[in-house]
Amino acid sequence: MTRYAFALAFASSIAFAAAPESFSTSAGTLQLTPIQHASLVIQAGGKVLYIDPVQGSYDGLPQADYILITDIHGDHLSAPTINKLKKADTVIVAPKAVQAQFPGVTKVLSNGEKTTVGPFAVEAVPMYNLTRGPSAGQLFHDKGRGNGYIVTYGGKRFYFSGDTEAIPEMKALKNIDVAFVCMNLPYTMTPEEAAEAVKAFHPAIVYPYHYMGSDLNVFANALKGTGIDVRLRNWY
């Protein structure tokens, strides 16, 4: 079974793997709900924004005003799920590589570019492998193909790493209030590597996500004493 088939095998029975998380902002409360693996939903300002809607059950969840997609892989891009969630006017933001596979993308965003969707400011940031790949000379995620995202609402900045190793661009991030950081081998990075990256950009709060098979206690222990609020939640 491939990595993507294995991840998708979890998708049939869980509506919400974890309870909603609420954050106070200058524009009011933002509610963020983990769904599964790399999939989550944000509700704020009367609008609904999904990131990588793939895993989990979406029955009973609100239709999407906006959807952000990070990459072409099957645990981040699911045309059937997007088609279930989207409305006639849903804005779908994604990198060019995703648009090539899913023509329904309405806004192409490349690394370093910014846009605004409703009350949310969205910045695409790099996500890629430094060394890990399926074979010599190949990487699981090439630089420039996929997007991590910084979503700003009411002055609060939320970072979603997508699939990445501990790249220099991550370590150089500034003023991140809440970070969602991946960790799983062999496709992204170890909990230790993720913790070192998080120490470098020092968000106020960090959640591990996209962590299938990783020991989250290793990540949390590596960040003890840093002042970073590490929040472990069940995404599976």
DARA-V381288 format. One record per residue. N is the residue number from 0. SS is DSSP state (a for helix, b for strand, c for the rest). OMEGA is omega in whole degrees, 0 to 359 (NA if undefined). D_LAST is the distance of its C-alpha to the last C-alpha in whole Angstrom. Layout:
# DARA-V381288
n=N ss=SS omega=OMEGA d_last=D_LAST
n=N ss=SS omega=OMEGA d_last=D_LAST
This chain:
# DARA-V381288
n=0 ss=c omega=179 d_last=18
n=1 ss=c omega=178 d_last=18
n=2 ss=a omega=186 d_last=15
n=3 ss=a omega=176 d_last=15
n=4 ss=a omega=180 d_last=15
n=5 ss=a omega=179 d_last=12
n=6 ss=a omega=182 d_last=10
n=7 ss=a omega=180 d_last=11
n=8 ss=c omega=179 d_last=11
n=9 ss=c omega=198 d_last=8
n=10 ss=c omega=194 d_last=9
n=11 ss=c omega=194 d_last=12
n=12 ss=c omega=188 d_last=10
n=13 ss=c omega=176 d_last=8
n=14 ss=c omega=175 d_last=10
n=15 ss=c omega=178 d_last=9
n=16 ss=c omega=181 d_last=6
n=17 ss=c omega=181 d_last=8
n=18 ss=c omega=177 d_last=12
n=19 ss=c omega=175 d_last=15
n=20 ss=b omega=181 d_last=16
n=21 ss=b omega=181 d_last=20
n=22 ss=b omega=177 d_last=22
n=23 ss=b omega=176 d_last=26
n=24 ss=b omega=179 d_last=28
n=25 ss=c omega=179 d_last=32
n=26 ss=c omega=182 d_last=31
n=27 ss=b omega=185 d_last=29
n=28 ss=b omega=170 d_last=26
n=29 ss=b omega=177 d_last=23
n=30 ss=b omega=180 d_last=19
n=31 ss=b omega=183 d_last=16
n=32 ss=b omega=170 d_last=13
n=33 ss=b omega=176 d_last=10
n=34 ss=b omega=176 d_last=8
n=35 ss=b omega=174 d_last=6
n=36 ss=c omega=179 d_last=7
n=37 ss=c omega=186 d_last=10
n=38 ss=b omega=180 d_last=11
n=39 ss=b omega=179 d_last=12
n=40 ss=b omega=177 d_last=15
n=41 ss=b omega=175 d_last=18
n=42 ss=b omega=182 d_last=21
n=43 ss=b omega=177 d_last=24
n=44 ss=c omega=181 d_last=28
n=45 ss=c omega=182 d_last=28
n=46 ss=b omega=183 d_last=26
n=47 ss=b omega=181 d_last=22
n=48 ss=b omega=175 d_last=21
n=49 ss=b omega=171 d_last=18
n=50 ss=b omega=178 d_last=16
n=51 ss=c omega=180 d_last=15
n=52 ss=c omega=180 d_last=14
n=53 ss=c omega=187 d_last=13
n=54 ss=c omega=176 d_last=9
n=55 ss=c omega=177 d_last=9
n=56 ss=c omega=180 d_last=12
n=57 ss=c omega=177 d_last=15
n=58 ss=c omega=178 d_last=17
n=59 ss=c omega=179 d_last=19
n=60 ss=c omega=183 d_last=18
n=61 ss=c omega=175 d_last=21
n=62 ss=c omega=185 d_last=22
n=63 ss=b omega=165 d_last=22
n=64 ss=b omega=182 d_last=25
n=65 ss=b omega=176 d_last=24
n=66 ss=b omega=174 d_last=21
n=67 ss=b omega=179 d_last=21
n=68 ss=c omega=185 d_last=20
n=69 ss=c omega=191 d_last=20
n=70 ss=c omega=184 d_last=20
n=71 ss=c omega=185 d_last=21
n=72 ss=c omega=189 d_last=19
n=73 ss=c omega=175 d_last=17
n=74 ss=c omega=177 d_last=13
n=75 ss=c omega=183 d_last=15
n=76 ss=c omega=177 d_last=18
n=77 ss=c omega=180 d_last=18
n=78 ss=a omega=180 d_last=21
n=79 ss=a omega=180 d_last=21
n=80 ss=a omega=178 d_last=18
n=81 ss=a omega=181 d_last=20
n=82 ss=a omega=177 d_last=23
n=83 ss=a omega=187 d_last=22
n=84 ss=a omega=189 d_last=21
n=85 ss=b omega=172 d_last=24
n=86 ss=b omega=181 d_last=28
n=87 ss=b omega=184 d_last=31
n=88 ss=b omega=179 d_last=31
n=89 ss=b omega=176 d_last=27
n=90 ss=b omega=181 d_last=28
n=91 ss=b omega=184 d_last=25
n=92 ss=b omega=183 d_last=26
n=93 ss=b omega=174 d_last=25
n=94 ss=c omega=184 d_last=27
n=95 ss=a omega=181 d_last=29
n=96 ss=a omega=177 d_last=28
n=97 ss=a omega=179 d_last=25
n=98 ss=a omega=179 d_last=28
n=99 ss=a omega=180 d_last=30
n=100 ss=a omega=181 d_last=27
n=101 ss=c omega=185 d_last=26
n=102 ss=c omega=179 d_last=30
n=103 ss=c omega=176 d_last=28
n=104 ss=c omega=182 d_last=28
n=105 ss=c omega=180 d_last=30
n=106 ss=b omega=177 d_last=30
n=107 ss=b omega=180 d_last=30
n=108 ss=c omega=178 d_last=29
n=109 ss=c omega=179 d_last=30
n=110 ss=c omega=178 d_last=29
n=111 ss=c omega=180 d_last=31
n=112 ss=c omega=182 d_last=32
n=113 ss=b omega=174 d_last=31
n=114 ss=b omega=175 d_last=31
n=115 ss=b omega=174 d_last=31
n=116 ss=b omega=183 d_last=29
n=117 ss=c omega=182 d_last=30
n=118 ss=c omega=186 d_last=30
n=119 ss=b omega=168 d_last=27
n=120 ss=b omega=185 d_last=29
n=121 ss=b omega=176 d_last=27
n=122 ss=b omega=176 d_last=28
n=123 ss=b omega=181 d_last=26
n=124 ss=b omega=183 d_last=26
n=125 ss=b omega=170 d_last=26
n=126 ss=b omega=183 d_last=23
n=127 ss=c omega=174 d_last=24
n=128 ss=c omega=173 d_last=24
n=129 ss=c omega=186 d_last=27
n=130 ss=c omega=190 d_last=27
n=131 ss=c omega=180 d_last=24
n=132 ss=c omega=183 d_last=25
n=133 ss=c omega=179 d_last=25
n=134 ss=c omega=182 d_last=29
n=135 ss=c omega=178 d_last=32
n=136 ss=c omega=179 d_last=33
n=137 ss=c omega=178 d_last=29
n=138 ss=c omega=176 d_last=26
n=139 ss=c omega=181 d_last=23
n=140 ss=c omega=181 d_last=23
n=141 ss=c omega=179 d_last=27
n=142 ss=c omega=178 d_last=28
n=143 ss=c omega=182 d_last=29
n=144 ss=c omega=184 d_last=27
n=145 ss=b omega=179 d_last=24
n=146 ss=b omega=153 d_last=23
n=147 ss=b omega=181 d_last=21
n=148 ss=b omega=165 d_last=22
n=149 ss=b omega=179 d_last=24
n=150 ss=b omega=181 d_last=24
n=151 ss=b omega=177 d_last=26
n=152 ss=b omega=178 d_last=27
n=153 ss=c omega=178 d_last=30
n=154 ss=c omega=180 d_last=30
n=155 ss=b omega=187 d_last=27
n=156 ss=b omega=181 d_last=25
n=157 ss=b omega=181 d_last=21
n=158 ss=b omega=177 d_last=21
n=159 ss=b omega=193 d_last=18
n=160 ss=c omega=194 d_last=18
n=161 ss=c omega=181 d_last=17
n=162 ss=c omega=185 d_last=17
n=163 ss=c omega=164 d_last=20
n=164 ss=c omega=183 d_last=22
n=165 ss=c omega=187 d_last=23
n=166 ss=c omega=179 d_last=26
n=167 ss=a omega=182 d_last=29
n=168 ss=a omega=175 d_last=28
n=169 ss=a omega=182 d_last=25
n=170 ss=a omega=182 d_last=27
n=171 ss=c omega=180 d_last=30
n=172 ss=c omega=181 d_last=28
n=173 ss=c omega=169 d_last=30
n=174 ss=c omega=176 d_last=29
n=175 ss=c omega=179 d_last=25
n=176 ss=c omega=183 d_last=24
n=177 ss=b omega=182 d_last=20
n=178 ss=b omega=171 d_last=19
n=179 ss=b omega=191 d_last=15
n=180 ss=b omega=182 d_last=15
n=181 ss=c omega=171 d_last=14
n=182 ss=c omega=171 d_last=14
n=183 ss=c omega=180 d_last=14
n=184 ss=c omega=3 d_last=17
n=185 ss=c omega=196 d_last=19
n=186 ss=c omega=181 d_last=18
n=187 ss=c omega=182 d_last=18
n=188 ss=c omega=179 d_last=19
n=189 ss=c omega=174 d_last=18
n=190 ss=a omega=179 d_last=17
n=191 ss=a omega=179 d_last=21
n=192 ss=a omega=178 d_last=22
n=193 ss=a omega=180 d_last=19
n=194 ss=a omega=178 d_last=21
n=195 ss=a omega=178 d_last=24
n=196 ss=a omega=180 d_last=24
n=197 ss=a omega=176 d_last=22
n=198 ss=a omega=184 d_last=26
n=199 ss=a omega=182 d_last=28
n=200 ss=a omega=165 d_last=27
n=201 ss=c omega=172 d_last=26
n=202 ss=c omega=177 d_last=24
n=203 ss=c omega=183 d_last=24
n=204 ss=b omega=176 d_last=20
n=205 ss=b omega=174 d_last=18
n=206 ss=b omega=165 d_last=14
n=207 ss=b omega=170 d_last=12
n=208 ss=c omega=181 d_last=10
n=209 ss=c omega=191 d_last=9
n=210 ss=c omega=185 d_last=9
n=211 ss=c omega=177 d_last=8
n=212 ss=c omega=182 d_last=11
n=213 ss=c omega=177 d_last=12
n=214 ss=c omega=184 d_last=14
n=215 ss=a omega=178 d_last=13
n=216 ss=a omega=176 d_last=16
n=217 ss=a omega=178 d_last=18
n=218 ss=a omega=182 d_last=17
n=219 ss=a omega=181 d_last=18
n=220 ss=a omega=180 d_last=21
n=221 ss=a omega=181 d_last=23
n=222 ss=c omega=177 d_last=23
n=223 ss=c omega=178 d_last=24
n=224 ss=c omega=181 d_last=28
n=225 ss=c omega=185 d_last=27
n=226 ss=c omega=178 d_last=27
n=227 ss=c omega=180 d_last=24
n=228 ss=b omega=181 d_last=21
n=229 ss=b omega=182 d_last=18
n=230 ss=b omega=180 d_last=15
n=231 ss=c omega=180 d_last=12
n=232 ss=c omega=181 d_last=9
n=233 ss=c omega=179 d_last=5
n=234 ss=c omega=181 d_last=4
n=235 ss=c omega=NA d_last=0
